[in-house]
Amino acid sequence: MPSRREQILGRIVQTLAGTTLVGSRIYRSRLEPFARDEFPSIVVEPTSDSAEQTTIATLDWQLGVRVTVFVRGAVPDSLADPIVLDVHSKIMSDPTLQGYAIDILPTTVGFDMTEGDQPIGVIACDFVVRYRT
């Protein structure tokens, strides 16, 4: 049986299915470069996971999750905006992720633009997912 962390990450990937302009191009911790026809895409990955003991039998965890949106084209941050809005809406629509989590808190959104044959935007949306084991 997968860990609670893996269950949460898998649930986030499932929740994001059908995201505006992305369709099924949602990946879990993808490391390979994207081909031109794979934009826009989303990658879901953990950034940290820390625990605090609340009772002898339970731990309260804070899982850092990054949902990164990859786009190509002029004004990448503007192109990514409807995708980022949909990502946020989908994740925040069920802050318990069907019972896997206690709560979700959006924290930061980072923007990185780079040159290519078309400009490339990498927009990182960070969340903290609280859960208990």
C-alpha positions as CSV (number, residue, x, y, z in Angstrom):
1,M,0.0,0.0,0.0
2,P,1.4,3.4,-0.9
3,S,2.3,6.0,1.7
4,R,-0.2,8.7,2.6
5,R,2.2,11.2,0.8
6,E,2.0,9.1,-2.4
7,Q,-1.8,8.8,-2.1
8,I,-2.1,12.6,-1.7
9,L,0.2,13.3,-4.7
10,G,-1.8,10.8,-6.8
11,R,-5.1,12.4,-5.8
12,I,-3.8,15.8,-6.8
13,V,-2.9,14.4,-10.3
14,Q,-6.4,12.9,-10.6
15,T,-8.0,16.1,-9.4
16,L,-6.2,18.1,-12.1
17,A,-7.4,15.8,-15.0
18,G,-9.0,17.9,-17.7
19,T,-7.4,21.2,-16.6
20,T,-8.0,24.0,-19.1
21,L,-5.7,23.8,-22.2
22,V,-3.7,20.9,-20.7
23,G,-6.0,17.8,-21.1
24,S,-4.1,14.7,-20.1
25,R,-0.6,16.2,-20.1
26,I,-0.3,16.0,-16.3
27,Y,2.8,14.2,-15.0
28,R,4.1,13.1,-11.6
29,S,7.7,14.2,-10.9
30,R,8.7,14.3,-14.6
31,L,12.4,14.8,-15.3
32,E,12.5,14.4,-19.1
33,P,12.5,17.5,-21.3
34,F,9.2,18.3,-23.0
35,A,8.7,17.9,-26.8
36,R,7.2,20.9,-28.6
37,D,3.9,19.2,-28.9
38,E,3.7,18.5,-25.1
39,F,3.0,22.2,-24.2
40,P,1.2,23.3,-22.1
41,S,1.8,20.7,-19.4
42,I,1.6,20.3,-15.7
43,V,4.1,18.5,-13.3
44,V,3.1,17.6,-9.7
45,E,5.9,16.9,-7.3
46,P,6.7,17.0,-3.6
47,T,9.1,19.7,-2.3
48,S,9.2,18.8,1.4
49,D,7.4,16.7,4.1
50,S,7.8,17.4,7.8
51,A,6.1,16.0,10.9
52,E,5.2,17.1,14.3
53,Q,4.2,14.6,17.0
54,T,0.8,15.6,18.4
55,T,0.1,12.6,20.6
56,I,1.9,9.3,21.2
57,A,0.0,7.7,18.4
58,T,-0.3,10.5,15.8
59,L,1.9,12.7,13.7
60,D,0.7,15.9,11.9
61,W,2.5,16.3,8.6
62,Q,3.0,19.3,6.3
63,L,3.7,18.2,2.7
64,G,5.0,20.8,0.3
65,V,3.6,20.2,-3.1
66,R,4.6,22.1,-6.3
67,V,2.3,22.1,-9.3
68,T,4.3,23.5,-12.2
69,V,2.7,24.8,-15.4
70,F,4.9,24.8,-18.5
71,V,3.8,26.9,-21.5
72,R,5.3,28.1,-24.8
73,G,4.5,31.3,-26.7
74,A,4.5,35.1,-26.5
75,V,3.9,36.5,-23.0
76,P,4.1,33.1,-21.2
77,D,2.8,34.3,-17.9
78,S,-0.4,35.5,-19.6
79,L,-0.8,32.2,-21.5
80,A,-0.4,30.3,-18.3
81,D,-3.0,32.4,-16.4
82,P,-6.1,30.4,-17.3
83,I,-4.3,27.2,-16.5
84,V,-3.1,28.5,-13.1
85,L,-6.6,29.7,-12.3
86,D,-8.0,26.3,-13.1
87,V,-5.3,24.5,-11.1
88,H,-6.0,26.6,-8.0
89,S,-9.8,26.2,-8.4
90,K,-9.6,22.4,-8.8
91,I,-7.2,21.9,-5.9
92,M,-9.1,24.2,-3.5
93,S,-12.5,22.8,-4.4
94,D,-11.8,19.8,-2.1
95,P,-9.2,20.8,0.6
96,T,-9.4,17.3,2.1
97,L,-8.6,15.5,-1.2
98,Q,-11.4,13.1,-0.6
99,G,-10.3,12.5,3.0
100,Y,-6.5,12.0,2.4
101,A,-5.7,15.5,3.9
102,I,-6.8,17.7,6.7
103,D,-6.4,20.9,4.7
104,I,-4.5,22.6,1.8
105,L,-3.0,26.1,1.9
106,P,-1.7,27.8,-1.3
107,T,1.6,29.5,-0.5
108,T,3.4,31.1,-3.4
109,V,3.4,31.3,-7.2
110,G,6.8,31.7,-8.9
111,F,7.4,32.8,-12.5
112,D,10.4,31.9,-14.6
113,M,10.6,32.9,-18.3
114,T,13.3,31.7,-20.7
115,E,14.1,32.0,-24.3
116,G,13.7,29.3,-26.9
117,D,12.4,29.2,-30.5
118,Q,9.3,30.5,-28.6
119,P,9.4,32.0,-25.1
120,I,8.9,29.3,-22.4
121,G,7.2,30.0,-19.1
122,V,7.5,27.9,-16.0
123,I,5.0,28.9,-13.4
124,A,5.4,27.1,-10.0
125,C,2.3,27.0,-7.7
126,D,3.3,25.9,-4.2
127,F,0.8,24.4,-1.7
128,V,1.1,23.0,1.8
129,V,-1.0,19.9,2.4
130,R,-1.6,19.1,6.0
131,Y,-2.3,15.4,6.8
132,R,-2.2,13.0,9.8
133,T,-0.7,9.6,10.3
